[in-house]
Structures are given as C-alpha cells and as structure tokens.
Amino acid sequence: REATKQKNRMETIDAVDIESSSSLPAVADMETEENSLPTVAAAAADEVAELIDTGNDSQSSTAASEAASSSSSSTSVSAAAAAASAVAASDPQSGDEAAPGAAAAAPAQDLEFVYADADEYSVEIAELYTYTEEADLRANQVAFDQLFDEFHQHDEQKQQHRWTKLDDPSRRAFIERLLNMLDLGGGGVGSEDRRKRLSAVRALLYIAQGNWGECDLEEDQLRWTLHNAHLLLVSGAYQGVCQLLCMEIDAPMASSSAVQAAAANSAGGSAAAAAAAAAAAAAAAAGGNYPGKKSGSAGGQSGPGGSGSNITLNDSTELRLMLSLLYILVETARCFPHGDHAEGWAKAREHLIQELQEPIVGEDCLAILLFNMVTKFCSSAAPHYPMRKVLLLLWKVVLLTLGPLPELHKCKNELRERHGLAPVTEETATVCARMRASSPPMSAADMFDQMPRRRASRKSLAPKDPVAGEDQQPNQQQQQQQSRRNQARGDLLLQQQLQQQQQSRCLHWRPKVSERDLEAYLQQVRAKFVGFRVQGDLTSLAGLPAPIHESVKVLRQNLYVSLAEMQMRQERDIVSYPLTKGRAEVIPDTPAEHLYRQMMPHIPQYMIALLKVLLAAAPTSKPKTETINLASDLLPAADGMPQTLVQSLRLSVDVNRHKEVIVKAISALLLLLLKHFKVNHVYQFEYVSQHLVFANCIPLVLKFFNQNILSYVESKNNISQLDFPACVVRSGEDSMLTSSGAGSGAVSAVSAMSEAEALAQEPSFPGDFCWRNLFSCVNLLRVLNKLTKWKHSRTMMLVVFKSAPILKRALKVRNPLLQVYALKLIKAQTKYMGRQWRKINMTTMSAIYEKVRHRLTDDWAFANDLDARPWDFQAEECSLRSAVDRFNQRRYSATGPAATLPDTLAPVDNNVSSVLSTQVTLTDHFKRNYQHWLEQEVFSAPINWDLVLSSMRT
C-alpha cells in the first residue's frame, strides 16, 4: 500500500512538471514573436533573413556535455567544470536569461559611464595587442639589446650603458642610427637587408613601448613611453616608418603568398587546418567561441574549409610592427601634449598633425593609405593585413587630424556666429549626465520570471524527509533575509529617485521650432481666421486674434535655425546666381575639407569595406563560406596552436576581445566622419550618409542590436594579467597564463583548476560594465540617428525592419546617454506604428516625453503629421541626391574659382598686371621646401631673358 501511494505521488509530480514546462514555450514564443524581424517585402528578404539569425543561444547546452566528456581524459571533471563556467560567465554572446530569482536579487543601478572620444591611454594601448603577441614583445627586446650592444661595442663602459642611464643626445644618436637602417635608398631588397630593417623596426618599437625590460613598475613604463615617443617624433621616425610601410604594403611577395595560402587552404588538408580543428574542439569543450568553430567564428569560417584560415600572425609580422609603432606615436601625441616637456610636446604634436595631412606616396596621406588597406583586405587582394591595427590606427589618425568632439562643438559655434546665428549652449553628453536612467518596460519573459512557479507544489506532494527539512530550513531563512534586504534596498533607491524628481521638475532640453514649423503654423491660422495664405511671410500677424499673437511669440522665442539650413540656402544661391554668388564663395581650408577632397572619389568603396568588417565582427553574425577572416592577425602558427583546455579558453577570450575592439574602432570612426563632415558642409555629410544607407548600414546596426545587449555591455572579455604592459612588467614570478604548454605532458587537476580560476573574469558587481562595449553601442545608435534624422524614407526602413522591439531591449541598459539615442529612434517612427502600439507602450512614450527634446508643433504621439506621406519619400531622396551630386560636381570637378561657372561662362583674364597681382595661396609643404624648389626650378634652369622680353614686345 505504501508503494502504491508513493507511485501515485510520483505520477502526480510528473504531471505537474509536464504542465508547468508546457506553459513555458507559450510565453517564450510570445517574446520571440515580439522581438523577431519578420519578412516584410521580397526585395528586402535577404536582409531580413540575416536579421532573424542570431546563432547565439544554441551552443550552451552542448558545451557542458562536451566539456565533461573531453576533459575526463586529461584533467579532472571539477577543473573542466570550473573552466567552462568561467568562460560561460564571461561570454557576451550567450543569450541565456538570468534565473527567475536573479532578476529580483538586487535593484538595477545606473551605469557610471562617462562618454569621451576614447578610453584611457593605458587601455587604448593595451587593446592594440592580442594575447598571442607576447612572443613578439620578447623578440623586440632581444633585437633592441643586440643593436644596442653593437652600437656601444667600442665603449669600455658598455655594461653601464643602459637606456635609462643615457642622456638624451646619446638616445637620439642611437635612434638616428636605427632610422638610417630603415633607409630604402641605400639598402637592397634581399633577405639580409630585410632582416636588418626588421630588427631596426623591432628596436624602435621596443623604445616606443617604454623600454619595459628596464622598468619594475607600470608607472615607470608609462613615463618612459611618453619620453621616448617625444624623442622618436623629434628625430623624424614618422616619415621613415611611413615610407617603409608603403613599401611593405606594395610588396607583391607577401600578398601573393597570403593569397596562395588561402587558396591552398580552401583545397583542404593542411597541418595547420588540422591543428585549428583540434583547438576548435578543445574550445568547444570549454563552451567558448573559438574562431575555428562552425558557428560563431571571429569574422568568418576559420576552421578547415574556411577562407584564409592558414593565414596566421607570421604572415603579417612586418606590418604589425610598423602599424604598432605608428599607433603609439599618434596616440601618445593625442593624449599628452602636456607634462614634463609641455612646450616640446605641443610643437611635436602640431608638426605631426601637419605630417598626417601631407601626402606620403603620390597624393595620398596616411588616412587614405589605411582606407585603401581596408578595401584591399575586404576584396581578398591582401588577406594578411592586420585589420585590427589598421582600423585602430585609422581611427586615431582621423581623431588627431580632425580634432576631438569638444573642439568640434566650439568650431560649430564659431561658424554659427559667422552666419549670424546664436551659439548652441546645450551638449548632449553634458545634458545626459544630469539625467537618471529610466526603468524599461518589462518583457514577457521578465513577467514570466516574476510569476510564481507551479513547480512549487512538488514540495507538498513529495514525502517529507526530516533530515532534508532541517537542511532546507536555514536556506529558506537566508532567502527570506535576502529578499527583505533587497526590498529595503529597492525602497531606498526609489526614495532617491523621488528626491531627484522633486529637485528637477523641469525638462532637460530647451524646446526647438524650425522656420518650416513656424511658417506652417502661420499658414494654418491665416487660412482659419483670415481666409487666405501668404507664402514666405513669417512676420505679418494682421487680422489674427491676440492668443495667436502670444503663440507666435512663444514660437519665435524658441526658433532654431541650424547651420545645415544656412549651408543649403547658400548652395542654392550659388547655383542660382553663379556670376555673383559663385565668385564670392570661399572654400574653408580645414582638415575636414582636405580629407573629404581626398576621400570623395572612393567614398562608396570605403563605406562598403568598413561595413563588411563590421558585419564580420558583429557578435550576431553567422559564418559563411565567402566571408572575410578577421582572425588572421590573431591566430598563432600551427606549432603554437592551443593544446590544452586552458589555452583554448584563453584564445576564446582573445577572439571575443578582438571582435569587440574592431567594432569599437569602426563605430567611432564612422561617427567621427559624419559629425565633422556635417559641420564642414552638410552636403559632404549627406554624401557619406547616402552611401552608408546604400550599403545597408541601417539593417546592419539593427542586426548588431538584435541580441541580449545587456549581457553584451556587462561582459568583460579581458584577462588583466595578459594585458600590455602587465604581461611583460612583473614584480614577481611569471604568471602561469603565459606558459605555452605546447608539447608538455598532461596538466594536473590542481594546476588546471588554478589556471581556470585565473582565466575567469573578475567578480561582477551591480553597475559593473565594459566601457568598450557600451561605447560601441552608443556610437552605433548615434550613427543610426544621424542617418535617419528628418529622413522619412529611412525612418520607414526602421519601421519595415521592425526595429521598435530591438530598440526597446536596448533600454534595459541603464545609461541615460544610450537610452536617449534609442528613444530618439523610437520617437521618429512612433507616428507610423499605429494607435494600438502606442496604447500598449505607454511607458516608452512617457520616457520619450521625459528625455527627448520637444518640438512645439510636432505631434509625434498622434500621427497627424502631414509629412507622413509615403508617396513623397522617393522624391525626397532623389532631390537630395541630385543636390549632393551637383555640389560635388561644382566644387570638386575642377580647381579654382572658375569651377563655379559653366565652361561657356568662365571668364578669361588676359591682363598681365592682373594675373601677376593675383594672390596665390602656398601650402605649408611648399613653404618648407622653398629653397629646394628654387634650386631645381629657377637656378638650375637656364633662362634667355632677351628672348623672353622680345616675345613680350611682339
């Protein structure tokens, strides 16, 4: 009888479990249906199909089983489980939601994120190197020591001559000798000459890295980096390294060998591919994303059969060394124009900015050279290019040349004053710093997590064990105490929020009204009260009642005329009156103008290449056969492939970090170009924006955000012991993480456990986040806002691709700056969403009202805007494109003032006195080389003045 009762109880428990588990897919399907991107049109089927694919959540269940099975042969099960749990906790691409009790474990806190042009100097330098480049760092030290000893071989006291003991003249003499070894004029192209130049580059890079071999602390290494970088800039290292870089880029041997390696790998069956497959299996056992895995690779299928997986670090050694040296010089000059040598640093920085704008080979500056490298890499013409270092250097070169965003804000106000406009006093980052993050609306999964589970009835049906009850009683008491503590903490947080609301009851932004809105309002009230319309009249109020006068007064007080409207109005005048307005145009001589002039012929190719790399680095992208391989500057050679579980985990963290750094560089570069071009001239900004839209930038950014963005922001794929300079500057014994372990025997269970714990990320706390990932998310949202602002056709693309659920998920990140840009995008498409959507999402509507700037005549919440007419969208884009093409044709098709006129109307000046009195603007490069020009063009060329005078008389 007791056995029968026990059987009945177990059947009841199974029925309850089946019933409770069957209710879960229904809610999960609701959440998936809300956040998915359905197919909307046949023309956009491919893009929508890519948006649906996330490919992140299907690997967690198999990773645990593979970890247990693969680790049983070499290490203990406990060590493998600890390592797998460490990587699972640090992997941002695992889309698993938290446990039901974890959602209410602690109240959410605002992320203390301070937006800037870049992160701290030490972090930016550390992100330049991968964890597999430590061998190169050691090789740099060896090359420096050899050349340094050769330089002082005739000195009796050479044992005391270390770099830190020398004076600056001796240091500069050694640097100049290294630069002479880079001289391409007197050197050959053989293997011996190539080896000498490589040793010289390694020694120069070691000096730029702060001669870390003689430093005991990281502070000493940083101090020597600043001092050595100043010496290198003063000695002219930039020009020498740039010339060598151009030679290495154009070297046919490296490119052909890299292409042949990729082709040979596509045929299959190489030793490196087998090693990569073994390492991929080890990484899969650890539960991490390894570049050789068939799903979730680092920018392409890098395993056997993937394109370009045979290309490793050894194929790009020279390029990586030169790009790293240039990056340290540029970044140091950008961050430290002050310090011990403030005056010298300021002069060196200004000189470096001028050199960055000057052509290196032909007419291309360093930025154009790097853009061409990105294009060649994406076209598979040079798959061995280290794209991470290329993009980081390109970003910092553009940032140093064009200037940071605070300087851009000052430049914008100066231009507004020249056009007679009031300066802009509000800056987005400053205003958002005073905001508090709003709590996003709960999704269906969050509501389901807070619902009481029916599985709790299992305790009442199961037989009670007195011993187990005694063990569970303390756990229940701890849970109750934790819940009371969390409730008290939540009440305190709520009280603080109420106090902040009471302190600031006004809106954060001053409302704006455009001239178009004011004119539309006047036309409407005139038609209502007077009975006729007056086109272009913004001042006459005759026949209108007194309340209308008050309304117009308020609108005029908040009237805002943008700099873009003034530039477009000026361009229309030049086109309409070429003989008067066109002759009086003054083209600004700014760094943005120079960069745009050089980029303009190839802007479509540059934008497509950047978006290709961004797509390959996105965490939601699926590997394909023909995608580019971003792991070429990350994977070691075949003999250096990971052989143990911990080495695979380390490489997995490095791959995720590698992709995050690339996304950070591209997002910051795109935003920098858009903002500077918009201030310089609005049609330059529109030209770049159009080609970004044509290259599917909008669905690509939405694809990036179609993930668990909160987990992406909170993830930390960093190992502090392996970051530069911590990996080489150590106060104690070397860390076991740096030991290769290749070829060694089986790792013991104790050592594997300690290494796995060391690889685990630091414990995360409420409010902890990754600055790099949050910076990338904010930049991508800002780029999306730039592309879609006041463009109804592009706003409709957001509606078509179902971006509202994706952007609502981004609101879970408790940062006011990110939430403001996400709410701006939601506000732009609210008028197209329908009444039912607005009724359901009233919390989001309230957040928009609180955080986003108001337009006094904008009825975005009621869908009554006359601009929401789909039949005008195509005409709007066509008119904008024709205006941009006309601007480029007029300004950049020829040089000089005659370019503003047609060929038939361009005047010809036949007066000698007038021609000789014409003011000619000479470039800085010509002024510095004026003496050489006189020697070559004037003094060295014989001139028969009698013949010249006789020809002038006739």
N, C-alpha and C positions, 0 to 999 in steps of 0.2 A: 504493500500500500504506500509506504514512504517512497519507493522507487517510482511508482506511478505518479504521485504528486510532484516529485522532482522533475519528471519528464514533462508533465503538463506545464510546470513553471518555465522550463527551458523553451518549450514551443511558444508560450506567450511572449517571452523575451525576444525570440527571433521574429515574431510577427510585429512587435513594436519597433524593432530595429529596421525591418524592411519598410514599414510605413514611414518612419522618420527619415530614412535615407531616400525614399522615393519622392519625398517633398522637396529635397534639395535641388534636383535638376530643374524643377519648375522655376524656382527663384533665380537660379544661375542662368537659365535660358532667358528670363526677363532681362537680366543685366546685360547678357551678351547681345540681345536684340536691341537694347537701348544704345549700346556703345559701338555696335558694329557699323561698317561702312557698306551699305548695300549698293548694288549696281543701279546706276541712275540713267545711263544712256549708253548706246552701243559705241559711240565714239570714245567714251571715257572708260571702257570696260577694263583695259589693261591697268590703268592707274588705280581703279577701284579694287581690282583683284589684288594688287600689291598692298593696298591699304588694309585689306581684310587679313592678310598674312601677318602674323606676329611671330610665330615659331619659337616661343619662349617657354611656354608652360608645359610642354610635353616631355621634358627631359628630367624633371626632378624625381619622378617615380622610378625610372630605370637606373638613375645614378646610384641610389642607395644599394640596390641589389648588386649592381656591377662592382661597387666598392667592396662589399662584403665578400664577393666571390674572388675578385682579383687580388685582394690584399691578404688572403689567407695563406698564400704561398710564401711571401717574403716577410711580411710584418704581421703583428697581432691584429685581431679584429678591433680591439679598442683603439689602437693608434689610427687605423684606417677610418674608423667612425669619427674620431675627433678631427682628422684632417678634412674629411668630407663635410662635416658640419661647419668647419671654419670657412671653407670656400662657399658653401651654400649660403652662409650668413653674409659673406662679402660680395656675392654675385648680384649685380643690379638687374640682370636680365631674367631672373626667376620671378615670374609674375604671381607667385603664391601670395594669398592674402594672409593676414595675421590670424591667430587663433581667436575664437569668439571672446575669450576673456581678456585677450591682449588689447582689444580695441578700447576697452574701458579701464585699462590698467593705470593710465596716467593721463591727465588732461594735456591736450596738444599745446605746444608753446610756439611762439613766433621764432622764426629762424633769424638769428642776428647776422644778417648778410649785408655787407657794405659793398655796393657796386662801384667798380673802378674800371680803368682801362685794362688793367691786367692784375694778376695776383702779386704777392710779394716777390722781391728779386730772387731770394733763395729758392722759392717754389718754382718760379719760371725757369731758372737754370736747371733745377733737378728734373723737371719734366722734359728737358731736351734729350736726356739719355734713357735708354731702355735698361732693364736689369741684366740683359745679356751682353752689355758693352763694357763690363768691368775688366775684361781682358784687354780691351783697347786702352783703358785708362792706365793699366800697368805697362803696356807697351810704350805709351807716351813718356812715362817716367824713365824707362830704360833708354829710349832714344835721346832724351834730354841729357841724361848722365853721360852717355858716350860722347856726344858732341861737346858737352861742357868740359869733359876731361881732355878732349883733343884741343880745345881752344886754349887751355891752360897747361899743356904738356911741357912747355919750356919754362914754366914758373916753378921755382923751388918750393913755394909755399902753397902749392895747389890743393893740398889736403885741407887747408883752411878756407879755400875759396869756394864757398857755397853761395847760392843765390842770395840768401838773406844777409850774408856778410859783405857783399859787394856794394859799391856806391853806384849811383845812377849812371854816370858816364860809362862805367865798365859794363853795366847791364845793357845799355843802349848799343855799345860796341858789339856785344855778343848777339843781340837781336839783329843788328845790321848784317852781321856775317850770315846768320840764318836766312835773312831775306836775299842776300846775294846767291845763296844756294838755290833759291827759287827762280833765279833769273833765267828766263827762257831764251834770251838772245844768245848767250854764250854756251848754253848747255845743249846736250843732244837729246835724242828721243829713245835711246837704248834702255835696256833693263837696268843697267848700273846707274844711269842718270835718274831714272825714275825712282830707284830705291833711295838715292840721296835726297831727292826732293821730298819723298815721303817721310824720311827721317827728320828733315828740317820742319815739315809741317807738324809732325808729332811733337817736336820740341817746342815750337811756337804755341801749339795748343796746350801743352803742359804749363807753359808760362802763363797763358791766359787763364788757365784753371786755378791759378793761385799757388803754383809750386807746392801742392799739398803734401808732397813727401817730406818736407821740412817743417810742417805745421803739426802741432799737437792738439789744437782745438779748431773747431769750425769757424770761430770768430777770427782767428789768425788767417785762416784760408780766405775768408771773405775780404779781409783787409788787404792781403797781397793780391787778390784778384783785381780790386779797384786800382791799386798802384800799377800793376803790370799791364792792365788794359790801357791805362793812360800812356805808358811807355810805348806800347805797340802802336797806338794811334799816332803819337808824335813821330815815331820812326817810319811811318808810311807802310805799315803792314797791310792796310786795307787794299791798296792798289795792287800789291804783289800777289796777295791771295786771290783777288778777283780775277786777275789775268790767268793764274793757274787754274782757277775754277772754270773759266771759259774754255781752256784747252782740254780739261778733263771732260767737260760736257760734250764737246765736239769730237772726243776720241772715238773713232769707229770701232776699235778693238773691243772696248768694254761693252758697247751697245750690241754689237753682233754676237759676242759670246753670251750675253744675257738672253738675247732672243733665241739663240740656238739652245740654250739650257731650257728655256720654257717650251720650245718645240719638242726637244727630246723628252721632256717630262710628260708632255701630252701623249707621246707614243707609249709611255708607261715603262715600268720595270727597272727602276734605278735603286741604288742602295740608299740614297737619301730619302726617296719616297718610302722605302720600307721602314727606315728609322722614324720618319714622320708618322707613319701609320702606327708603329709601336708606341710612340709618345702620345698619339691621339687616344689610343686605347687606355693608356695609363691615366690621361686626363679625364677621359670619360668615366673611369672608375672613381675618380675623385669628385665627380659631379660638377666640374668646372667647364668653361667654354675654352676649348683649345683650338688653334687655327686649323688643325687637321681634321676636326670633327665634321661630319657631313652636314650638320645643321648648326648654325650659329658660329660660323668661322669669322675670322677677322678680315672682313672685306673680301670675300671670295672663297672659293673652294680650294683650300691649300693642301689637301691631302693628295693621295695618289689619283691621278687623273685630272686634278685641278690645274688651272692655268698658272704657270710661273711659280710652283712651289719649290722648285730646285734652286731658285734664287735666294741666297742667304746673305748674311752680314758680310762675308768675304768678297762679294761682288761689288760692294759699294763702299769699300774702306776709304779710298781717297776722297770721294765726295762727302762722306760723313765727317771726315776730319776737317775739311775746309769749311763746310757749312756750319759746323760746331764753332770753329774759330770766329767766323763772321758773326754768328749769333751772339757770342759772348761780348764781342766788341760793340755791337749795336745795342744790345740790352743794357750793358753797363753804361754806355753813353746816354741812354734814355732815362735811366733811373738815378744816376749820380752825377749831375752837373755841379755838385757841391761837395764839401768835405775838406780834406787837408790841402788839396790843390784846386780850390774852387775856381780861381781865375784861369788856371791852365785847363781845367776840365771844360769850362764854358767855351774857350777858344777851340779846343779839340772837338767839342760837340758840334759847334757851328760849322767847322771845317768838314766834319763827317757828313752832316746834313747836305752840304753843297756837293760833296763827292757822290752821295747816294743819288742825287738828281742828275748828275752828269753821265754821259754815255761811257760804257766800258769798252764794248766792241761795236763798231759801226755807230748806230744811233740809239741803241738800246741801253737803258740804265739797268741797275741791278734788279729792280722790281719787275721789269719786263722780261729780263732773263729768267727769273724764277717763275713767272707766269708761263713762259714757253716750256719750262721743265715740267710743269703740271700738265700741260697739253700733250707733250710727248709721252708722258707716263700713262695718261688715260687712253691714248691711241695705240698703246702696246709697242711704240717705237723704242722706248727705253724703260723696260720694266724693272731695271735695277736701281732706279732713282730712289733715294731715301725720302719718301714723301712726307714723313713726319717732320723731319728737319727742314725740308723745303718750305712747307706751309708755315711752320713757326717763324722761320727767318723772313718769309714774305710778309707775314702779319706785322712783325716788329719793324721791318723796313718801312712799310706804309704808315705805321703808327708814328715812327720817329720823323718821317718826312712830312706828312700832312699835319701832325700835331695831335695832342690828346683832345678828348671831348670838352673839358673845361675851356681850353683855348678856342675851340670851335664856337662855343657859346658866346665868348667875347667878340670873336670875329663876326658872328651873325648880328650882334647888336651894333657893331660899327657900321656894317652895311645897311642896316635899317636906318641909322641916323643919316647916312648919306642920301638915302631915298626919302628923307623927311618923315620917317615912321618912329613911333615910340619904341624904346627898347623893351625886350622881354625880360621880366624880372623873375618869372617862375621857371624853375628847372625840375624836370620830372623826378630825378633821383633825390633831390632835396625835399620835395613835397612828399614823396612816398616814404621818406624816412620818418616823417611825423605821423604817418598813418599806423593803424594797427591792422593786422591781418584779420579778415573775416572768416568765420567758420563756414565751410562749404556745405551745401545740402547733402544729406545722406543718400547714398545709392541704395539699390535694392539689396545688394549683398551686405552692406552695413546694417540695414534694418533687420535683415535675417539673423545677423550675428547677435544682435541685442535681444532677439526674441527668445523666450525660454524654450529649451530643447525638450522634446517629448522623451528623449532618451533617459531623462532623469527618473522616469517611472521604473526603470530597471532596478533601482536600489530597493524599491518597495516590494518588487516581485521576487527578487533573489533571496535565498536563505541568508540570514544574518549570522555572521561569524563574530563571536565576542572579541576574539583577538584582533581581527581586522578592524572592528569598530573602535577599539582602543587606539589603533594606529591612525585611523582616519580622523578621530576627534581633534587632535592637535592641528591637522591640516585644515580642517574646517574652521577652527578658531583663527588660524593665520589668514585664511581667505577673508573671513569677516573683518578682521582688523585691517587688512589691506584695502578692502572695499570702503570701510569707514575713513581710512586715511586718504584714499583717492577722492572720496566725496568732499571731505574738508578742503582738500587742495583745489578741487573744482569750484567750490564756493568762494574760496579766496581769489581765484583767477577771475571769476565772474564779478566779484566786488571791485577788483582793479579795473576791469573793463568798464563797469558803470561809472567809476570815478573819472576815467578818461573821457567818457562820453559827456559827462557833466562839465569837464573842463573845456572841451572844444565842441560847441554846438553848431558851429558854422561849417560851411562846405570847405573842402580843401582847395578847390580851384576857383579862380575867378571866371565867371561865365563869359562866353565869347559870342559875337554876332558878326557875320560877314556882310559885305556890301550887297551880295546877292540876296541874303535873307532880308535885309532892310528894304531893298527895292521890292521884293515880292510882297512884303507886308504892306508897304505903301500902295502898291497896285491893287491889293485886295480891298483895303479900306476906302480907297478912292472910288473903286467900282461900286462899293456898297453905299457910300454916303453922297458922292458927287455924281456918279453915273458915267464917268469916262476915265481913261488911263493916260498917263504921261510917261513915255519911255525915257529912262535915264535921268529922271528928276528925283533927287534924294533930299531936297531942301524945302520945297513948297508944301505947305500944310493948309492952304486956303480951302475953306468950306468943311473942314474936319472938326469934330467936336473936341472939347477940352480933354476928356480922357484919352483920346487918341494922341493928343499932343504930349501928354505925360508918358504914354507908351513909347512914342518915338524918341523922347528924351532919354528914357532908360536904355533903349536900344543903341542910341548914339554914344552913351557913356561906356558901353561895353563893346563898341565897334572895334574889330581887329582886322587889319589888312596885313596879309602875310607877305613875306619877301618874295615868295614864288609868284604871287599875283603881280607884283611890280615888275618882275623879270619877264613874265609872259606878256604883260602890257607893253613893255619896252621892245620886245621882239616883234610884236605886231606892228608897232610904229616903224621899226627899221624895214620890215618887209613892205609896208605901205608907202613909205617915203624914203627910197634908197638914196636919192641925191642929197638929202639934207640930214635925216636922222642916221642913215647908214654911214656917212662920212664922219659923223661926230662920235661914233661908238669907240669906246676904249676897252680893249680886252684886258682883263686883270692878269697881272703877272704873279700868279700864286702857284705853290707846289701842286695843288689840285688841278689847276689848268694844265700844267706841264704833264702830269701823269695821265690825265684824260686824253691829251693830244697824242700821246704815245700808245695808249691802250685802245683808242677808238677803232682802228681798222680790224682789231681781233677781239673785241669785247664778246661777241657771241661764242667764240671758241673758248675763251677764258671762263665764262659763266657756266657753260656746259661741263667743262672739265672739273670745276670746283664742285658742282652739284653731283657729278659722278662719284667723286671721292667721298662726299658727304653721305651719299646713299650707301656706299660700301662700308662706311664706318658707323652707320646707324645701328643701334642695338636691335632694332626690329627687322632688319633686312635679312632675307634668306639668301644663302649662297647659290650662285648659278654657275653654269659651265664657263660662260664668257665674261664674268665679272672680273674686275681688276683685283690684284692681290696686294693688300696693304701690309702684309706680314713679311715682305722681302727685306726690310731693314730691321726686323725683329728676330727672325728665326736664326739660330746658330747653324754651323755646318753640320754635316751628317755625323761626324765624330763627337760633336758637342750636344747632340740631342738628349733630352732627359731620359734617364734610365730608371729612376725611382719614382715613387708616388709623390714625394715632397717636391722634387724637381718639376714634375708635371704641374703640381699646384702653383708653384712659383711662376712658371711660364703662362699658366692660365690667367693669373692675376695681371701679369705683364701685358697680355693680349688685350684684356679689358681696359687697362690703363692706356694702352697705345691708342685704342679707338676713341676713348674719351678726350685725349689730348688733341687728336685730329679734328674732332667735332668742335672743340673749343676754338681752335685756330681758325677754322673756316667760318664759323658763325661770327666771330669777332671781326674777321677781315671783311665779310660782306656788309656788316653793319657800318663799319668804318668808311667803306667806299660810298655807300648810299648817303650817309649823313654829310660827308664832305662835298660830294658832288651836288647835293641839293642846295647847300649854301653857296657854292661857287656859281652854279646856274641850274635852274630847275630842269631844263631840257637834258642836261647831262645825267641827272638823276633818273629822269623818265626813260632815257635810252637804256641805261643799265637795268632798270626795273622791267622794262618790256622783255628783254632777253632772259631775265630770270623767270618771268612768267611763261615765256615760250618754252623754256627748258623744264617746265613742270616743277618749279620751286614750291608752289603752294601745296600740291598734294604730297610733296616730299617732306615738308615740315610737318604736315598733319600725320604722315606716316611715322615720323620720329616721335610725336607725342602720343601715338596710339599704343601706349604701353603703361605699365604701372609707374607713372612719372614720379610718384612719391618715393618709391624704392630706388629709382634711378638717382634722385637727388640725395638720398640718405646713404647711398652706397659709397664705400671707400676702398677702391682698388689700389691701395698703396701699402708698401712694406717699408717702414721708416728706416730699417737697418740697411736697406739696399739703395736708398736714395743718395744721390750725389750731394754733398761730399761725405756723407756719413759712411758710405761703403768703403772709402779709402782713408779717411781720417778717423782713426780709432784710438781711444785711450787705453784700451785693454787688449785682450786676446781677440783674434779674428773670430767673427761670428761663424757658426756652422752653416748658415744660409749661403755663404759664399763658396763653400766647398763644392767642387763639381760632383764628386761621387761617381763619375763615369768610370766604369771598369772595376770598381771596388766590389766587395762582396755584399751579401745581403745585409741590410740595415737592421740593427737590433730593434726590439719593440720599444725600449726606453728611449733611444735616440730618435726614432721615428715619432714617438709621442711628443717629445720636446720640440722637434722641428715643426711638427704640425701646429703646435700651440704658438710657436713663434711666427708662423705664417698667418695665423688668424689675425683678423683686424682688431684694433683696439676696441674696448667695450664702448658701445654707443649709448649716449645719454639723450634725454628729451631735448630737442632743439639742435642736436648734432647733425651735420650735413657735410657734403662735399662742395667746396667753393667752386671747383672747376665745373661740375655738372650743373649747378644752379646758374652759374654764369653763362653756360651754353644755352640753357633753356630760356633765360631772359633775352639773350641776343637773338635767338631764333624767333621768339614772339615779337620782338621789335622789328625784325626784318619782315615778318608777315604783316605787321601793322603798316610798315612803310609801303609794301606792295599793294595793299587793299584799301588804303585810306582814300576816301572820296572817289573810288573807282567802283561803280555799281556792277559792272560786268565781272570784276574779280571778286567782289563780295558775293555774287551769285555762285561763284565757284566754291566758296566756303559752304554755302547752303547745299549745293549739289553733292559735295563730298561728305555731308553730314558731320560737320566739324563741331557742332554745339556739344554733343556728349563728350568729345575728346577734350575740348577746352574746359568743360565743367570738371572733368577729372583732374585737370591741371590746377584747379582751385584748391585741391587738397594740400598743396604745398603752401604752408603758412608763411608766405613772404609777401608784403604789400606790393612790392615792385612787380613781381611776376603776376600777381592777381590783377593789378591794374591793366596790364597789357592783354591778359586773357579776357578780362571783362570788356575792354575796348572792342576786341574782335567779336565777342558775343553781341554787344550792343549794335554793331554795324549790320548784323544780319537779323536782328530781332523783328524788324518790320516785315520780313519775308517768312517768319516762322509760323504765323497764324495765332489766333486768339487762344486756342486750346493749349498750345505750348506755353504761352505767357501766363496762362492761368495756373498751370502746374508748377512753373518755375518762378514763383513769386519771390523766393529767397534770393535767387540770382538777380532778379530785377531790382530788388532792394539794394543789393551790393553794387550794382551798376549806378544806381542813383547816388549812393554814398561816395563812391571812389572815382568815378569817371567825370570829366569836365562836362558841364551843361552847355548846350546851345539853346538860347532862349526861345527861338522859334522852331526848334526841332522836335517834332512829335514822334520820336523813335519808338515809343512804347505803344502807339496806337495805330501804326501802319497807315497813316493818312498822307504820307509824303508824296508829292507829285513826281518826284524823281524816280520812284519805284515803278518805272515803266520798262518792261523787258525789251520792247521794240527799239528803244533808243540806245541800248547798250553797245551794239555793234557799231553804230555810227559814232558813238563817243570814242571808242578805241581807235577807229580809223582816222578820225580827225586829229587825235593826239599823235598817232604815229606819223601822219603827214607833216604835222608841225615839227616834230623831232627831226625827221629826215631833212626838212627844209633848213632847220637850224644847223645841222651838221654839214650840209652841202654849202651853205653860205659862209660859215666860219672856218671850216677845216678843209675845204676842197682846194683852196689856194691860200697864199700868204699875202699879207699887206692889206691896205685899205681898199684896193681895187676888188678884193674878193667880195665886198658887199654889193657890188653892182654887176649887172649882166655884162657880157663881153662887148656888146654893141654900145653900151652907155659908159664904159670905163674911160675916163679922160686920159690923155697922153700929155705929159709935161715936156715941152721942147725947149724950155728956157734953161740955159746953163747955170745962171745965177740961182735960179730957184732950186735946181737939182742939187747944187753944191751946198745950199743953205738948209737942206732938209736934215732934220735931226734923226740920227741913226742910233738905235739902242744897241749897245755892245754887251755881249754876255760876259759873265764873270770868268768863264773859261778862257775867252779871248783876251780879256784884260790881263790875266795872269801870264799868258803866253805871248804877250805883245812883242817882246824882244825877239823871240824866235820867229814870229811872223815877219818882222822887219828884215831879219837876216835872210829868210828864204824867199820872200816875195818882192822885196824892194832892193836891198843892197846886192843880192846875188843875181838879179835880173838886169841886163844892160838895157838902157832906155836911150833912144836917139831923140833928144828934146827938140832939135831943129826940125826933124820930120814931124813931130807932134804939133809944133807951132805952125808949120806950113800947112798942115792938114786942117788946122782950126781956121786959118785965114781964108782958105778956099771954101 
